[in-house]
């Protein structure tokens, strides 16, 4: 009887996952399908497959959304933010992982408080400072803000990876005459590569889709990211659904490829962070 109940619960779980996958992938499927259809076909029947591939939507969307500029700005912003986060978070996570547990409890509480505080409270003072420093529209300046937002979670995740590295390796390196920084850089840091890949992928996904910070600090068409360019296109040609669908597909394809390439690291990192620490 228990085996029958276990089998039924397993089938119910599989069915639930299948339905959840359909709900998640359904909008993406409609987006891909309608991106290749003209506006009149989308309006008449948005769930019908395209009778022919209407490639003109992509060329027009690329031009209207200024995606040639937006993809450069987005890549620069993602790359610089990931570098800042990985360098600072790894150097902060190492002493926290090797410190007494009481110290980590206080730091963890501080990080949790910083995560719960809404970023909207800091927008005005940050904008005032950036305006005074003439950093509005500067991709690398905005990357510093985005890095600060993503630091608490990144430190949490990297600390869990360092906890899995035996402390005996540190002690052996110290006996050989290595300084604390040499222990971190030559012993611990190379073993953190799976964690660094996980954090880098998560931060890249978050920065690519970010809107509030970029819309505040990246002003002017030459400073638009992919997300801002698409939203500007939405305001100028909102009457052509085919162009909007194609523009949306252009925006999500690069980051979707990044997610598919790094999904194993993301899942491993999130599950490791759930069971350690």
C-alpha positions as CSV (number, residue, x, y, z in Angstrom):
1,X,0.0,0.0,0.0
2,X,2.8,2.4,0.9
3,X,4.5,1.6,-2.4
4,X,1.3,2.5,-4.3
5,X,1.0,5.8,-2.4
6,X,4.7,6.5,-3.1
7,X,4.2,5.8,-6.8
8,X,1.1,8.0,-7.0
9,X,2.8,10.9,-5.2
10,X,5.8,10.6,-7.6
11,X,3.5,10.7,-10.6
12,X,1.7,13.7,-9.1
13,X,5.0,15.5,-8.6
14,X,6.0,14.8,-12.2
15,X,2.7,16.1,-13.5
16,X,3.1,19.2,-11.4
17,X,6.5,19.8,-12.8
18,X,5.3,19.3,-16.3
19,X,2.5,21.8,-15.8
20,X,4.9,24.3,-14.2
21,X,7.3,23.9,-17.2
22,X,4.4,24.5,-19.6
23,X,3.4,27.7,-17.8
24,X,7.0,28.9,-17.8
25,X,7.9,28.0,-21.4
26,X,4.5,28.9,-22.9
27,X,5.1,32.7,-23.0
28,X,8.5,32.2,-24.5
29,X,7.1,29.9,-27.2
30,X,4.4,32.5,-28.1
31,X,7.2,35.1,-28.2
32,X,9.3,33.1,-30.6
33,X,6.3,32.2,-32.8
34,X,4.9,35.7,-33.0
35,X,8.4,37.2,-33.7
36,X,8.3,35.7,-37.1
37,X,4.7,37.0,-37.9
38,X,3.6,40.4,-39.2
39,X,1.4,42.6,-37.0
40,X,-1.8,41.8,-38.8
41,X,-1.4,38.1,-38.3
42,X,-0.6,38.5,-34.6
43,X,-3.7,40.6,-34.0
44,X,-5.9,38.2,-35.9
45,X,-4.7,35.0,-34.2
46,X,-1.7,35.3,-31.7
47,X,-1.6,31.6,-31.0
48,X,-1.5,30.4,-34.6
49,X,1.9,29.3,-36.0
50,X,3.4,31.6,-38.7
51,X,2.6,30.7,-42.3
52,X,5.9,32.1,-43.4
53,X,9.0,33.5,-41.6
54,X,8.7,37.3,-41.5
55,X,12.4,38.2,-41.0
56,X,11.8,41.9,-41.5
57,X,10.7,42.2,-37.9
58,X,14.3,41.6,-36.6
59,X,16.0,44.1,-38.9
60,X,13.5,46.8,-38.0
61,X,13.6,46.0,-34.2
62,X,17.5,46.0,-34.2
63,X,17.4,49.5,-35.7
64,X,14.5,50.9,-33.7
65,X,15.8,49.6,-30.4
66,X,19.4,50.8,-31.0
67,X,20.5,47.3,-30.1
68,X,23.9,47.8,-31.7
69,X,24.7,50.3,-29.0
70,X,22.7,48.5,-26.3
71,X,24.4,45.1,-26.6
72,X,27.9,46.8,-26.2
73,X,26.7,48.7,-23.1
74,X,25.0,45.6,-21.7
75,X,28.1,43.4,-22.2
76,X,30.4,46.0,-20.7
77,X,28.1,46.5,-17.7
78,X,27.7,42.7,-17.1
79,X,31.4,42.1,-17.5
80,X,32.6,44.9,-15.3
81,X,30.0,44.1,-12.6
82,X,30.9,40.4,-12.6
83,X,34.6,41.2,-12.3
84,X,34.0,43.6,-9.4
85,X,31.7,41.1,-7.6
86,X,34.0,38.1,-8.0
87,X,37.1,39.9,-6.8
88,X,35.6,41.7,-3.8
89,X,33.2,38.8,-2.8
90,X,35.9,36.2,-2.9
91,X,38.3,38.3,-0.8
92,X,35.5,39.0,1.7
93,X,34.2,35.4,1.8
94,X,37.6,33.8,2.6
95,X,38.2,35.5,6.0
96,X,34.5,35.1,6.9
97,X,34.7,31.3,6.2
98,X,37.8,31.0,8.3
99,X,36.7,33.2,11.1
100,X,34.9,32.1,14.3
101,X,31.2,31.3,13.9
102,X,30.2,34.1,16.3
103,X,31.7,36.7,14.0
104,X,29.9,35.2,11.0
105,X,26.6,35.4,12.8
106,X,26.9,39.1,13.2
107,X,28.1,39.6,9.6
108,X,25.2,37.5,8.3
109,X,22.7,39.6,10.2
110,X,24.2,42.7,8.7
111,X,24.0,41.2,5.2
112,X,20.4,40.1,5.7
113,X,19.5,43.7,6.8
114,X,21.2,45.1,3.8
115,X,19.3,42.8,1.5
116,X,15.9,43.7,3.0
117,X,16.4,47.4,2.7
118,X,14.9,48.6,-0.7
119,X,17.3,50.2,-3.1
120,X,14.8,52.9,-3.8
121,X,15.8,54.6,-0.5
122,X,19.3,55.2,-1.9
123,X,18.5,56.3,-5.4
124,X,18.3,60.0,-4.7
125,X,21.6,60.3,-2.7
126,X,23.3,58.1,-5.2
127,X,22.0,60.1,-8.1
128,X,23.2,63.3,-6.4
129,X,26.7,62.0,-5.9
130,X,26.9,60.6,-9.4
131,X,25.7,63.9,-10.9
132,X,28.4,65.8,-8.9
133,X,31.1,63.4,-10.0
134,X,29.8,63.5,-13.7
135,X,29.3,59.8,-13.7
136,X,25.7,59.7,-15.1
137,X,25.7,57.6,-18.2
138,X,29.0,55.9,-17.2
139,X,28.7,52.2,-17.6
140,X,31.5,51.4,-15.2
141,X,30.1,53.8,-12.6
142,X,26.7,52.1,-12.8
143,X,28.5,48.7,-12.5
144,X,29.8,49.7,-9.1
145,X,26.2,50.2,-7.8
146,X,25.0,46.9,-9.3
147,X,28.0,45.2,-7.8
148,X,27.2,46.5,-4.4
149,X,23.6,45.3,-4.7
150,X,24.8,41.8,-5.6
151,X,27.6,41.5,-3.1
152,X,25.7,40.1,-0.1
153,X,24.3,37.1,-1.9
154,X,27.6,36.5,-3.7
155,X,29.5,36.5,-0.4
156,X,27.0,34.0,1.1
157,X,27.5,31.6,-1.9
158,X,31.3,31.9,-2.0
159,X,31.6,31.4,1.7
160,X,29.8,28.0,1.4
161,X,32.3,26.9,-1.2
162,X,35.3,27.9,1.0
163,X,33.7,26.0,3.9
164,X,34.0,22.8,1.7
165,X,37.8,23.4,1.2
166,X,39.8,21.6,4.0
167,X,41.4,24.0,6.4
168,X,44.4,21.7,6.4
169,X,45.4,23.0,3.0
170,X,45.7,26.5,4.5
171,X,47.8,25.1,7.4
172,X,50.2,23.3,5.1
173,X,50.7,26.4,3.0
174,X,51.4,28.5,6.2
175,X,54.0,25.9,7.3
176,X,55.7,26.3,3.9
177,X,56.0,30.1,4.6
178,X,53.0,31.4,2.6
179,X,51.4,34.7,3.7
180,X,47.6,34.9,4.2
181,X,47.2,36.5,0.8
182,X,49.3,33.8,-0.8
183,X,47.3,31.1,0.9
184,X,44.1,32.7,-0.5
185,X,45.4,33.4,-4.0
186,X,47.4,30.2,-4.7
187,X,45.6,27.6,-2.6
188,X,41.9,28.6,-2.0
189,X,41.1,30.8,-5.0
190,X,41.8,28.1,-7.6
191,X,39.6,25.7,-5.7
192,X,36.7,28.2,-5.8
193,X,36.3,28.1,-9.5
194,X,32.9,26.3,-9.5
195,X,31.6,28.8,-7.0
196,X,33.0,31.7,-9.0
197,X,31.3,30.4,-12.1
198,X,28.0,30.1,-10.2
199,X,28.2,33.6,-8.8
200,X,29.3,35.1,-12.1
201,X,26.3,33.5,-13.9
202,X,23.8,34.6,-11.3
203,X,25.2,38.2,-11.3
204,X,25.3,38.3,-15.1
205,X,21.6,37.3,-15.3
206,X,20.6,39.9,-12.8
207,X,22.5,42.7,-14.4
208,X,21.3,42.0,-17.9
209,X,17.7,42.2,-16.8
210,X,18.1,45.1,-14.5
211,X,15.9,48.1,-15.1
212,X,15.6,50.4,-12.1
213,X,19.3,51.3,-11.7
214,X,20.1,51.5,-15.4
215,X,17.0,53.7,-16.2
216,X,18.1,56.1,-13.4
217,X,21.8,56.3,-14.2
218,X,22.2,55.4,-17.9
219,X,20.5,58.4,-19.5
220,X,20.7,59.2,-23.2
221,X,20.3,56.8,-26.1
222,X,24.1,56.3,-26.5
223,X,24.1,54.9,-22.9
224,X,21.1,52.6,-23.2
225,X,21.4,48.9,-22.4
226,X,19.4,46.2,-24.2
227,X,16.6,46.4,-21.7
228,X,16.3,50.2,-21.9
229,X,16.5,50.2,-25.7
230,X,13.7,47.7,-25.9
231,X,11.5,49.7,-23.5
232,X,12.2,52.9,-25.6
233,X,11.1,51.0,-28.7
234,X,8.0,49.9,-26.9
235,X,7.0,53.6,-26.4
236,X,7.8,54.6,-30.0
237,X,6.3,51.7,-32.1
238,X,3.9,50.1,-29.7
239,X,1.4,49.7,-32.5
240,X,3.5,47.0,-34.3
241,X,3.3,43.9,-32.2
242,X,5.6,42.0,-34.6
243,X,8.5,44.4,-34.0
244,X,8.0,44.2,-30.3
245,X,8.0,40.5,-30.3
246,X,11.2,40.4,-32.4
247,X,12.8,43.0,-30.1
248,X,11.9,40.9,-27.0
249,X,13.4,37.8,-28.6
250,X,16.6,39.7,-29.4
251,X,16.9,40.9,-25.8
252,X,16.4,37.5,-24.2
253,X,18.4,35.2,-26.5
254,X,21.9,36.2,-25.3
255,X,21.1,35.8,-21.7
256,X,19.1,32.7,-22.4
257,X,22.2,31.2,-24.0
258,X,24.3,32.2,-21.0
259,X,21.8,30.5,-18.6
260,X,21.7,27.3,-20.7
261,X,25.5,27.2,-20.7
262,X,25.9,27.7,-16.9
263,X,22.7,26.2,-15.6
264,X,24.6,23.3,-13.9
265,X,26.8,25.8,-12.0
266,X,23.7,27.8,-10.9
267,X,21.8,24.8,-9.6
268,X,24.9,23.4,-7.9
269,X,25.6,26.8,-6.3
270,X,22.1,27.3,-5.0
271,X,21.8,23.8,-3.6
272,X,25.3,24.0,-2.0
273,X,24.3,27.3,-0.4
274,X,21.1,25.6,1.0
275,X,22.9,22.9,2.8
276,X,26.1,24.5,4.1
277,X,26.9,27.4,6.4
